[in-house]
């Protein structure tokens, strides 16, 4: 533990030295061969990230996870990641592959896993039509931190929304056509999503063939998408999104999703199970503003119609606390195991409640410090007034190397979302090398 803290302090000193000097930056030499298009591409990045977690021993999620072990007031973790990506192009066909290998060393021991994030064949018989088959990330939606209309994508982590995500195995096409006049562009993207025992089995109910579609318009300089998903693995849902640059510095965007017959499962403070079926409506509105001094502001409001109310979350946290008290007094962890069973994919979602605000400010090269970008991110749960605050420092002055020092602090009353997180704070250093 002491060694990790010393390492983080040394890393911060190194970070500061780097950011106050541009002597480490290397100038790219011009090579005409670099502009020649090659039929193949191989690249990726290698990342190392030590993390220090400060634990909240009174939080219900700490009790749920560590009820039968004592990890003290803090734990450390060492993460490494290797992402490889490549493409091979011949004629009208192109093969794209992206893999992700995660290594983690924590209090639970060592773990390593390799996953194919994307791997698909793309055929483009004409300039207007392309057809893709394989594992693919579609990246639907206009929101930065959340995407309620991304029906065929895995959810982002709003604390780090630019991370790469694993796709699903799909067959899709994209037809695009341009016009003169107010309607400048229209495109249609149909998608087939098979869900079987060994194919996309985390998407929803198995033994179903699902259909999704996106109709895109560029109308009066406004990007508009109409989206649908149906087929049985999930209930039918419809979406619309838009994005428009009001000025060269100000962009606004929004999303709206309607989910038919959404089924929500929840428990009360005594552990009784309940189910509710209703039509859920989720939406997001946001803006991005860039000042003349290169300060970027991102603001979003997100309403999740599938989320839990404050009362439902309080009942969940209270049940965990009751289960922990029962474990302490009797030694039986049956109630805690029941709490764990309703946490996965349900209460354990990244943001499980209904109303959130996202606000991020980043400043490029303040005080003329080259290649240095500090930023802060605030995520607030409007329903229970709890929040997460994350300052970070980014330095990119060494060719192909990105250094980021980031902390995250959570705060909230007991029985609130962030007040019951297992960690009071997190500090991490990320070194990422691109090749």
VMD Tcl script that draws the C-alpha trace (Angstrom):
set ca {
  {0.00 0.00 0.00}
  {2.74 2.44 1.00}
  {4.68 1.62 -2.15}
  {1.69 2.39 -4.35}
  {1.13 5.75 -2.66}
  {4.79 6.65 -3.10}
  {4.55 5.58 -6.75}
  {1.54 7.82 -7.32}
  {3.31 10.80 -5.70}
  {6.38 10.24 -7.87}
  {4.16 9.90 -10.90}
  {2.51 13.23 -10.10}
  {5.93 14.92 -9.80}
  {6.94 13.40 -13.13}
  {3.65 14.52 -14.62}
  {4.27 18.10 -13.47}
  {7.81 18.16 -14.82}
  {6.63 16.84 -18.16}
  {3.84 19.40 -18.42}
  {6.16 22.36 -17.77}
  {8.59 21.46 -20.50}
  {8.15 20.74 -24.16}
  {11.67 19.39 -24.61}
  {10.36 15.84 -24.53}
  {8.14 16.42 -27.55}
  {9.41 14.96 -30.76}
  {8.71 16.56 -34.13}
  {7.26 14.33 -36.79}
  {9.47 14.05 -39.87}
  {7.76 14.22 -43.25}
  {7.83 10.96 -45.16}
  {6.04 10.78 -48.51}
  {5.46 7.07 -47.98}
  {3.14 7.92 -45.11}
  {0.59 9.52 -47.45}
  {0.47 6.51 -49.75}
  {-2.56 4.37 -49.07}
  {-1.62 0.86 -48.00}
  {-3.90 -2.17 -48.33}
  {-3.37 -3.04 -44.67}
  {-3.13 -1.35 -41.30}
  {-1.86 -2.64 -37.97}
  {-1.89 -0.59 -34.78}
  {-3.17 -0.35 -31.25}
  {-2.18 0.78 -27.79}
  {-0.67 -0.61 -24.62}
  {-1.86 0.72 -21.28}
  {-0.72 0.42 -17.67}
  {-2.89 1.76 -14.85}
  {-2.22 1.45 -11.09}
  {-5.27 2.39 -8.98}
  {-5.75 3.17 -5.30}
  {-9.27 2.81 -3.83}
  {-10.25 4.42 -0.52}
  {-12.96 2.22 0.99}
  {-16.09 3.30 2.86}
  {-16.52 0.54 5.42}
  {-19.99 1.81 6.44}
  {-21.42 1.76 2.91}
  {-23.92 -0.94 2.01}
  {-22.09 -1.88 -1.20}
  {-18.88 -2.33 0.82}
  {-20.76 -4.67 3.17}
  {-22.21 -6.56 0.19}
  {-18.81 -7.12 -1.41}
  {-16.50 -7.48 1.60}
  {-18.78 -8.92 4.27}
  {-16.61 -12.03 4.72}
  {-13.18 -10.38 4.43}
  {-11.31 -7.40 5.87}
  {-9.37 -5.36 3.32}
  {-8.65 -2.40 5.60}
  {-9.28 1.23 4.65}
  {-7.80 1.06 1.13}
  {-6.97 -1.43 -1.58}
  {-4.69 -1.22 -4.58}
  {-5.09 -2.62 -8.04}
  {-2.85 -2.91 -11.08}
  {-4.46 -2.96 -14.50}
  {-2.89 -3.46 -17.90}
  {-4.57 -3.44 -21.28}
  {-3.47 -4.28 -24.80}
  {-5.69 -3.27 -27.70}
  {-4.75 -4.42 -31.19}
  {-6.51 -3.36 -34.35}
  {-5.89 -4.13 -37.97}
  {-7.49 -4.02 -41.37}
  {-6.88 -5.60 -44.75}
  {-8.40 -4.13 -47.89}
  {-8.69 -5.73 -51.33}
  {-10.95 -4.49 -54.06}
  {-14.42 -3.76 -52.68}
  {-13.81 -5.80 -49.49}
  {-12.24 -4.82 -46.21}
  {-11.61 -6.93 -43.10}
  {-11.40 -5.13 -39.75}
  {-10.40 -6.69 -36.40}
  {-10.02 -5.14 -32.95}
  {-9.04 -7.16 -29.89}
  {-8.81 -6.22 -26.21}
  {-6.71 -8.02 -23.59}
  {-7.24 -7.05 -19.95}
  {-4.89 -7.99 -17.11}
  {-5.82 -7.23 -13.52}
  {-4.00 -7.85 -10.25}
  {-6.10 -7.05 -7.19}
  {-7.05 -8.35 -3.75}
  {-8.81 -11.21 -5.55}
  {-5.61 -12.31 -7.28}
  {-4.64 -12.15 -10.95}
  {-6.99 -12.32 -13.90}
  {-6.51 -12.08 -17.66}
  {-9.08 -12.06 -20.44}
  {-8.90 -11.50 -24.19}
  {-12.01 -10.40 -26.07}
  {-12.65 -9.60 -29.71}
  {-14.24 -6.16 -29.60}
  {-14.81 -6.01 -33.34}
  {-14.19 -8.38 -36.22}
  {-16.22 -7.95 -39.38}
  {-16.05 -8.07 -43.16}
  {-17.16 -4.94 -44.98}
  {-18.08 -5.04 -48.67}
  {-18.68 -1.84 -50.62}
  {-20.10 -2.64 -54.07}
  {-20.74 1.05 -54.79}
  {-20.04 4.48 -53.29}
  {-23.61 4.50 -51.90}
  {-23.83 1.01 -50.42}
  {-21.79 -0.97 -47.89}
  {-22.56 -4.31 -46.22}
  {-20.97 -5.48 -42.96}
  {-21.08 -8.94 -41.38}
  {-19.45 -9.85 -38.07}
  {-18.86 -8.36 -34.64}
  {-19.31 -4.61 -34.70}
  {-19.87 -1.58 -32.49}
  {-22.56 0.62 -34.06}
  {-22.14 3.74 -31.85}
  {-25.69 5.04 -32.24}
  {-26.79 8.18 -30.44}
  {-25.57 11.75 -30.11}
  {-25.00 11.97 -26.34}
  {-21.52 12.19 -24.82}
  {-22.00 10.47 -21.44}
  {-25.19 8.47 -22.11}
  {-27.04 7.17 -25.17}
  {-30.63 6.09 -24.45}
  {-31.22 5.30 -28.18}
  {-28.14 3.04 -28.53}
  {-30.32 -0.07 -28.57}
  {-27.65 -2.29 -30.16}
  {-24.63 -1.04 -28.20}
  {-23.34 -1.78 -24.73}
  {-23.77 1.10 -22.24}
  {-20.99 3.64 -21.82}
  {-19.28 4.42 -18.55}
  {-20.09 8.15 -18.06}
  {-16.97 8.44 -15.89}
  {-14.89 7.53 -18.97}
  {-17.25 7.66 -21.97}
  {-14.55 7.51 -24.67}
  {-13.41 4.00 -23.80}
  {-13.74 1.39 -26.54}
  {-16.69 -1.00 -26.15}
  {-17.27 -4.58 -27.21}
  {-19.70 -4.96 -30.10}
  {-22.30 -7.57 -31.00}
  {-22.37 -10.03 -33.91}
  {-24.60 -8.45 -36.56}
  {-25.31 -8.24 -40.26}
  {-25.86 -4.67 -41.40}
  {-25.98 -2.50 -44.49}
  {-25.65 1.22 -45.05}
  {-27.19 2.98 -48.04}
  {-26.55 6.71 -48.45}
  {-27.80 9.24 -50.99}
  {-27.15 12.97 -51.34}
  {-29.50 15.71 -52.63}
  {-29.60 19.38 -53.46}
  {-31.77 21.54 -51.24}
  {-32.73 21.57 -47.54}
  {-32.55 17.75 -47.34}
  {-28.87 17.22 -48.10}
  {-28.32 13.58 -47.16}
  {-30.38 10.52 -46.31}
  {-29.13 7.08 -45.29}
  {-30.70 3.83 -44.13}
  {-28.98 1.26 -41.92}
  {-30.82 -2.07 -41.39}
  {-29.29 -4.44 -38.82}
  {-29.95 -8.12 -38.01}
  {-28.97 -9.26 -34.49}
  {-29.12 -13.04 -33.90}
  {-29.37 -14.11 -30.26}
  {-28.69 -17.76 -29.51}
  {-26.92 -19.82 -26.87}
  {-23.42 -18.99 -28.09}
  {-24.18 -15.89 -30.15}
  {-24.95 -12.55 -28.47}
  {-26.39 -14.41 -25.46}
  {-25.98 -11.32 -23.23}
  {-28.14 -9.19 -25.52}
  {-31.47 -10.55 -24.28}
  {-33.74 -13.58 -24.55}
  {-32.11 -16.31 -26.65}
  {-33.36 -18.12 -29.78}
  {-34.51 -14.88 -31.39}
  {-33.57 -13.01 -34.55}
  {-33.87 -9.29 -33.92}
  {-34.10 -6.38 -36.34}
  {-32.88 -2.83 -35.78}
  {-32.92 0.06 -38.20}
  {-31.68 3.63 -38.37}
  {-32.90 6.25 -40.84}
  {-30.60 9.28 -40.99}
  {-31.32 12.76 -42.38}
  {-29.13 15.82 -42.79}
  {-31.87 18.44 -42.94}
  {-31.10 22.18 -42.76}
  {-27.66 21.36 -41.24}
  {-29.29 19.27 -38.50}
  {-28.37 15.60 -38.08}
  {-31.47 13.51 -37.30}
  {-31.78 9.74 -36.69}
  {-34.95 7.66 -36.45}
  {-34.23 4.30 -34.75}
  {-36.16 1.09 -34.04}
  {-35.40 -2.29 -32.43}
  {-37.73 -5.30 -32.42}
  {-37.57 -9.09 -32.50}
  {-38.22 -10.60 -29.08}
  {-34.88 -10.61 -27.26}
  {-35.90 -7.23 -25.90}
  {-39.24 -5.49 -26.01}
  {-39.81 -3.24 -29.02}
  {-38.33 0.22 -28.69}
  {-38.22 3.38 -30.77}
  {-35.80 6.30 -30.73}
  {-34.99 9.65 -32.26}
  {-31.91 11.82 -31.87}
  {-30.55 15.07 -33.28}
  {-27.43 17.22 -33.32}
  {-26.97 20.76 -34.62}
  {-24.23 23.37 -34.56}
  {-25.93 26.63 -33.55}
  {-22.64 28.47 -34.09}
  {-19.11 27.29 -34.85}
  {-18.57 27.12 -31.06}
  {-21.92 25.84 -29.78}
  {-23.51 22.45 -30.52}
  {-26.73 21.08 -29.06}
  {-27.89 17.46 -29.14}
  {-30.66 15.30 -27.80}
  {-32.11 11.79 -27.74}
  {-35.51 10.29 -26.95}
  {-36.28 6.59 -26.49}
  {-39.63 4.84 -26.02}
  {-39.53 1.24 -24.70}
  {-42.70 -0.84 -24.93}
  {-43.66 -3.08 -22.00}
  {-40.45 -2.61 -20.02}
  {-40.20 -5.06 -17.11}
  {-38.59 -3.82 -13.92}
  {-37.79 -6.16 -11.03}
  {-37.15 -4.77 -7.56}
  {-37.25 -5.72 -3.87}
  {-38.42 -4.06 -0.69}
  {-36.43 -3.64 2.52}
  {-37.55 -7.10 3.69}
  {-36.36 -8.82 0.50}
  {-39.79 -9.39 -1.08}
  {-39.62 -9.48 -4.87}
  {-41.86 -7.32 -7.06}
  {-42.29 -6.83 -10.78}
  {-43.66 -3.93 -12.74}
  {-44.41 -3.62 -16.47}
  {-44.85 -0.25 -18.14}
  {-43.91 1.82 -21.19}
  {-40.64 3.56 -20.34}
  {-39.55 6.91 -21.77}
  {-35.92 8.00 -21.61}
  {-34.39 11.17 -22.98}
  {-31.26 13.29 -22.99}
  {-30.52 16.91 -23.84}
  {-27.05 18.37 -23.97}
  {-24.69 20.97 -25.35}
  {-21.02 21.39 -26.10}
  {-19.40 24.85 -26.10}
  {-15.85 25.79 -27.08}
  {-14.54 29.23 -26.09}
  {-11.95 31.32 -27.90}
  {-9.43 30.31 -25.22}
  {-9.92 26.58 -25.96}
  {-12.06 25.86 -22.92}
  {-14.61 23.11 -23.64}
  {-17.85 22.82 -21.68}
  {-20.06 19.73 -21.98}
  {-23.43 19.64 -20.22}
  {-26.08 16.90 -20.34}
  {-29.31 16.10 -18.56}
  {-30.35 12.45 -18.67}
  {-33.72 11.01 -17.73}
  {-33.78 7.19 -17.55}
  {-37.34 5.93 -17.59}
  {-36.12 2.41 -16.73}
  {-34.32 3.60 -13.58}
  {-35.20 3.10 -9.94}
  {-36.85 5.73 -7.77}
  {-35.18 7.04 -4.61}
  {-37.54 4.91 -2.51}
  {-36.74 1.74 -4.45}
  {-33.00 2.33 -4.05}
  {-33.40 3.02 -0.33}
  {-35.24 -0.28 0.06}
  {-32.41 -2.06 -1.79}
  {-29.69 -0.52 0.41}
  {-31.74 -1.18 3.55}
  {-32.12 -4.85 2.60}
  {-28.34 -5.14 2.19}
  {-27.80 -3.60 5.62}
  {-30.36 -5.98 7.13}
  {-28.62 -8.89 5.45}
  {-25.26 -7.78 6.80}
  {-26.66 -7.45 10.34}
  {-28.08 -10.96 9.99}
  {-24.69 -12.25 8.83}
  {-22.91 -10.64 11.81}
  {-25.40 -12.03 14.34}
  {-26.03 -15.49 12.87}
  {-23.20 -16.18 10.42}
  {-25.71 -16.83 7.60}
  {-25.10 -14.96 4.35}
  {-28.31 -16.08 2.61}
  {-29.80 -12.58 2.56}
  {-26.59 -11.08 1.19}
  {-26.50 -13.72 -1.54}
  {-30.06 -12.77 -2.46}
  {-28.98 -9.12 -2.61}
  {-26.11 -10.10 -4.89}
  {-28.52 -11.94 -7.20}
  {-30.64 -8.80 -7.78}
  {-27.60 -6.54 -8.14}
  {-26.11 -8.02 -11.33}
  {-27.51 -6.25 -14.39}
  {-30.20 -4.55 -12.30}
  {-29.37 -2.42 -9.27}
  {-25.71 -2.83 -10.23}
  {-25.97 -0.81 -13.44}
  {-23.52 2.08 -13.77}
  {-26.26 4.66 -13.07}
  {-29.35 2.76 -11.84}
  {-31.62 5.70 -10.98}
  {-33.68 8.17 -13.00}
  {-32.30 11.70 -13.27}
  {-28.69 12.77 -13.78}
  {-26.69 15.85 -14.68}
  {-23.30 15.63 -16.38}
  {-20.95 18.63 -16.48}
  {-17.38 18.62 -17.77}
  {-14.89 21.45 -18.23}
  {-11.52 20.98 -19.93}
  {-8.87 23.58 -20.70}
  {-6.33 23.03 -23.47}
  {-2.78 24.22 -22.65}
  {-3.53 26.66 -19.80}
  {-0.82 29.27 -19.06}
  {0.80 28.23 -22.38}
  {1.85 24.85 -20.97}
  {2.14 22.83 -24.16}
  {0.44 19.44 -24.53}
  {-1.24 19.78 -21.12}
  {-5.02 19.58 -20.58}
  {-6.59 19.67 -17.10}
  {-10.30 18.95 -16.68}
  {-12.99 18.30 -14.09}
  {-16.16 16.20 -14.38}
  {-19.22 16.35 -12.14}
  {-21.98 13.71 -12.28}
  {-24.96 14.49 -10.05}
  {-27.87 12.25 -9.15}
  {-30.74 14.74 -9.04}
  {-33.08 12.35 -7.21}
  {-31.00 11.90 -4.05}
  {-28.49 14.81 -4.41}
  {-25.44 12.53 -4.32}
  {-22.60 13.11 -6.76}
  {-19.20 12.15 -8.16}
  {-16.43 14.71 -8.72}
  {-13.42 13.82 -10.90}
  {-10.43 16.09 -11.59}
  {-7.82 14.91 -14.08}
  {-4.55 15.99 -15.71}
  {-3.62 14.92 -19.23}
  {-0.20 15.26 -20.85}
  {0.53 14.27 -24.47}
  {3.92 15.90 -25.09}
  {5.82 12.66 -25.70}
  {5.27 11.14 -29.12}
  {2.68 8.34 -29.02}
  {2.49 8.46 -25.21}
  {-0.48 9.71 -23.20}
  {-0.20 10.25 -19.44}
  {-3.33 10.83 -17.36}
  {-3.61 11.30 -13.61}
  {-7.20 11.14 -12.42}
  {-9.03 11.09 -9.11}
  {-12.69 10.49 -8.34}
  {-14.47 11.47 -5.12}
  {-18.05 10.51 -4.27}
  {-20.36 12.09 -1.74}
  {-23.94 11.64 -0.57}
  {-26.21 10.89 2.34}
  {-26.70 7.35 3.58}
  {-29.06 5.31 1.37}
  {-28.20 7.49 -1.64}
  {-26.50 6.17 -4.79}
  {-23.05 7.68 -4.37}
  {-23.29 7.72 -0.58}
  {-23.46 3.91 -0.62}
  {-20.62 3.28 -3.08}
  {-17.94 0.95 -1.71}
  {-15.25 3.60 -2.40}
  {-14.97 7.10 -0.98}
  {-12.34 7.96 -3.57}
  {-10.22 6.53 -6.36}
  {-6.83 7.70 -7.62}
  {-5.31 6.31 -10.81}
  {-2.42 6.92 -13.15}
  {-2.86 5.83 -16.76}
  {0.07 5.55 -19.15}
  {-1.05 4.66 -22.68}
  {1.35 4.11 -25.57}
  {0.03 4.12 -29.15}
  {1.72 2.22 -31.94}
}
mol new
graphics top color blue
foreach p $ca { graphics top sphere $p radius 0.5 }
foreach p [lrange $ca 0 end-1] q [lrange $ca 1 end] { graphics top cylinder $p $q radius 0.2 }
display resetview
